[in-house]
Amino acid sequence: MAPTIAVVTGASRGAGKGIAVALGATGATVYVTGRSTRPGDSPHGGTIAETAALVDAAGGTGVPVAVDHADDSAVAALFARITGEHGRLDILVNNAAKVPAPSTPGGFWENPIGAADLITVGLRSHFIAAYHAAPLLIANGRGLLVTTGHYGAVSYHQGPAYGAQKAGADKMAADMAKDLRPHHVAAVSIWMGGLRTERAEAHLATLPPGARTAPRESPQFTGRVIAALYASPDLPAYSGRALIGAELGAELGVTDVDGTVPLSRRAELGAPPELHPSLLG
């Protein structure tokens, strides 16, 4: 049986790294994209080569590809390469985002305007990757397009740019699902909880103990959920929806790497909006 072919964007560290490694554990070939090619490229460490090596160690095949997701031609070249090497794609995980510096007290107009970059690399970039991936997913006869989402789509988190990116990505996934449904390709947004990423742990270390939230999901949990969703015979029924990862994991019998079951934050932070029937038909 041919291995699953997956692309995880923004996978030098954080959620993307965890998702890539979890997919590698299923034996998948995972194309790992990002801009970090040297250990010093980010204060939080991590490179695409390091993630690819972890995919190998997990049992898959990691393929590091340096891609700046603000560069449309680089994204097109990535999927042209996959076309030449495999002629198909099973899973695309749109995770790349230009995360702004933590906001300071005050309104959005009092913080750096660079926060808007998240709409370019984080929303527009998702569309560009999906645009080039769609023919490969369709050629496969069955596929899954995932956007990594968050409760910030419906509750306040890190300011207006963050909310616009998350809400926009949810709606984009729903509309893509509508277009892809006749081709047996599903598109979903999976909302992640608080993650134990390098960036998050560094930030938490600066806070007083009483301000540190717990429990937190591992970055691999979402990857485990994605793998289980792709393998599920009920995949088409989930298409078009924004799904809380903790709830979807519970439905699919997925646990975190330490055996725990992450908790939904629906009551605390909100729930995905209901879709109009025109998106579900």
N, C-alpha and C positions, 0 to 999 in steps of 0.2 A: 504494500500500500504506500502510495506517495506521501511524503511528509507534508504537513500543513505549511504553507508559505504565508508569512505574516510580515507586516511592516509596523513598527512602533516608532512614532516620531517623538522627538524630544526625549531621548532615552539615555542620555549621558549619566543621569542621576535621577533621584526622586521617583515619582510615580511611573514614569516611562521605563526607567531601569527595572523596577520591580515587576512591571507587566511583562517586559521582554524576558526576564529570567523565568517567570512563571510559565509563559508560553514555551520557553525552551525545555522546561521540565516535562512537557507533553511530547517532546521529540521534534518540535517545529523548527523550521528554518526561519530565523528572525532577522530581518534587516533592521539594524539599529541606527537611527539617524540623530544628528545633533551637530552642534558647532564645536564642541570640546574635543580636541584631538591631543592635547597635552595636559598633564596633571594640573598645571597652574592656570589653566584657562578660566577656572571658576574658583572663588573662595570656598566653595562647598565641595570641591574635588570632583572626581568622576570624569571619564572620557568614554567615547563610543567604543573604543577598543577594549576598555576594561569591562564594559557591559557585555560586549560580544563574547569575551572570554568567560564570563559568568554564565551566559547562555550555553556555551559549550560544556562547561562543568556541570550544568543542570541536566544535560542529556540531549540538547538540541544542537543547532548549528547557528552560530552568531555571525552576522555579516555587517561589520561596521561601515557606514557610509557617511562621510562628512557632508552635511546639507545645512545651508542657511535657509530656513523656511520663509524668509523675506525675499528670497531670490526665486522667482517663478521658473527660470530656466534650469536651476539646480534641481528643483522638484521634478520637473519634466524629465530630466536626465535620469533621476533615480528610477522612475517607473519605466522609462525606456530600457534601462538595464535589466529590470525584472522581467520585462517582456522578452528580451533576448535570452535570459538565462532560464526562464521557467514558462513563459507564455501564459501565466495565470497568477491569481492571487486569491488566497482564502480569507485573510483578515487584514483590515487596516485599522490601526488604532491612532486616531488623531489626538495627540497629547501635547505637541510642541506649543509653547507659549512663552512670550517675552514677559517674564514676571517682573513687575516694577519694584522699586525699592519700597520697603514698608512705609505706609503713609504716616504722617505726623498729625497731631490734633489740628483741627480746622477743616474748612471746606475743600472741595476738590480743586478749586481755583487757587488755593494756597499751597498746594502740593505740586511737585514737578509735572509738567505737561507730558513728560515721557510715559505717564501711565496709559496714555492713549495707544501706545505701541502694542498693548495687549490685544487691541482690536485688529491690528494688522497681523501680528504673529500670535495667533490664538483664535481668530475667527476667520478672517480672510484666508489665512494659510490653511485652515481646515478645508475650506472650499476648494482651494487649488489642489491640495493633495487628493481629495475625493474625486475631483474632476479627472485627474490622470489615472486614478486607481479604478474608477468605475468600469472601464472596458475590460480590465483584467479580472475583476470580480465577476462580471457578467460572463466572460469567457469560461470561467471555472464552472458555471452552472449552479453554484451555490456559494454565498459569501456573506461576510459580516463586516459592516463598517461601524466602528465605535468612536464616539466622542467622549473624552473624560470630562464629566460635569461635576457640579457642586451645588449645594443648597443656596449658594450666593445667587442663583438664578431667580430665586423668589424671596430672599431675605438679604438684609444689608451685610455686605462683607467686602472690605477693602476698597469701597468707593464705587462710583458710577461706572467706570470703565470695566471693572471686574464683573459687575452685575450685567452689563450689556454683553460682554463676551460670553458669559455662561448662559444667559437667556437666549441670546442669538444662536449659539451653538446647539442648544436644545431644539429650537424651531427649525434650524437648518437640517438637523438629523431627521426630524419628522417629515420635512418636505422631500428630502432625499429618499426616504423610505417609500414615499408615495410613488416617485419616479422609478425606483428600483424594484418595487414589488412584482411587476410582471416578469422580471428576470430572475426571481428567486434569490434576491440579495436583500438582506435585512440591514437596517440602520437604526442604531439606538444611541442614547446618551446614558452613561452610567455615572451616577453621582457618588463621589467618594467622600468618606468622612475625614476626620482629622488623620493625617498620615504621619508615620514615623519616618519622615524623609530627613536628609542631611540638613536642608534649609530649615525645616520646622524644628528639629532638635536643637540647632544652633540658636534659634530665636527663643525657644522655651528656656534654654539655659540662662537667658538674660532676665527672666521673670522670677519674681518671688515664688516659692513653692506653692502657696495658696492660689496662685493665678494660673497654674499649669493644668490644662484639661487632660482628662483620662477617662476611659481607655482610648487608645488610638489604633487604627488599622495599620498593618504592614503594607508597604508598597506592592508586595506580591499578591495581596488579597484580590485586588481588582483583576489582575491577570488570571488568577484561578477562576474567578467568576466568568471572565470572557471565554476562557477555554471550555468551561462547562456549558455556557450558553451556546457556543458554536456547535458543540457536540449534541445539543438537545434536539430531539425531533420536533419540539414545540417552538423552535426558533422563529418561524414566521409570525407566530402570535404575539411576540414581543416587539416586532418591528414598528418603528415610528414613535416609540415611547421614550420618555425620560424615566429612568429606573433608579431607585435608590439601591446602591450596590449591596448594602447590608441585607436589605429585604430580598433582593434577587438571589444573593448567596444562600439565604435561608431556604428559599423555594427550591433551589437546585442542589441543596445538600453540601454546600461548600463551606469549609472552615478556613480560618487564617493559618499561617504557617506554624503557629504555636498551639493549634487545636481549638482556639477560642472562636466564638461566633460574634462578629462585630455587631454592634447595636445600631439600629436606625435612629436618626435624629429628627424624624418627621415631626414629632410633637413639639420639639424645641425650635426647629429652624424652617419648617414648612415642607410642603409636598409638591411633587410635579403637577403642573396644570393638566386639566382634562383636555383631550384633543377633540376638535370638531369632527363629526362623522365623515366629513369630506376627506379627511386625512387617513381614515381607516379603511375606506372601501377599496 
